[in-house]
Amino acid sequence: MKHIDHRLQTTLITGASSGIGVAFARQLAARGSNIVLVARRKERLEALAAELEAAHGIRAWAIPLDLTLPEVGRLLAEAVAERGISVTSVINNAGFGTHGPFHASDAHQLREQITLNVTNLVDISRSFVEPLRANGSGYLINVASMAAYFPSPKMAVYAATKAFVLNFTEALWQESLDSGLRVLTVSPGATATEFGDTAGADAYGNARLRPPSDVVETALRELERTRSRPSVAVGRANRSLTKLIRLFSRRRLVLIAANLTP
């Protein structure tokens, strides 16, 4: 594949008000991409848009939107069209997790988690994939998690949603090979974001938290590979872990995960 000229890209990023979403926005704007910022927190989005335009001379738009709404893909496509924006790349980064035994979890929160992490990620991908394929020079990145690779007691729903993201996006990678559209799943491990504000600090255990910039650098480096891969884990240890877990039975794997989960 040809080198990505980010100066020709207009990249839509969900979950762009904090953490990995902000890191993607800053690094891509520094490479010359225009940026469409999507999240609920209007003030944060507008401040970041102003920062990116002033620092890099690109165009940045803030689109405040609740990404758990029904038909969010259609709503987002309409919001983009109303502003005359032609999106060439999409990063589905928005998502959240909860920590604790399933039987004690809040049912409404679980439904919102599945809606945001799975249903609306698919909806947004479907709403934009045809113009992205037609353009043929951009990319679709879906952010999964290391939790996607094994069942995670006390984070059962979150891990299951991220396993869906991993499998779904890897399938899209194959479907897009002849289109010019790059498709990638990136799986961070423990990262210094606001994830713990919802999931709880116990969700991280004693893991060392990586900066969000590591996630972005891994993803962008992977996009430029001559022989693209459908997914990548962030960090050498995590990449080794994705290979190691293939040696264990499903029973052994979930028991190991239970012992590692706080």
Order of alpha helices (4+ residues) and beta strands (2+ residues): beta-alpha-beta-alpha-beta-alpha-beta-alpha-alpha-beta-alpha-beta-alpha-alpha-beta-alpha-alpha
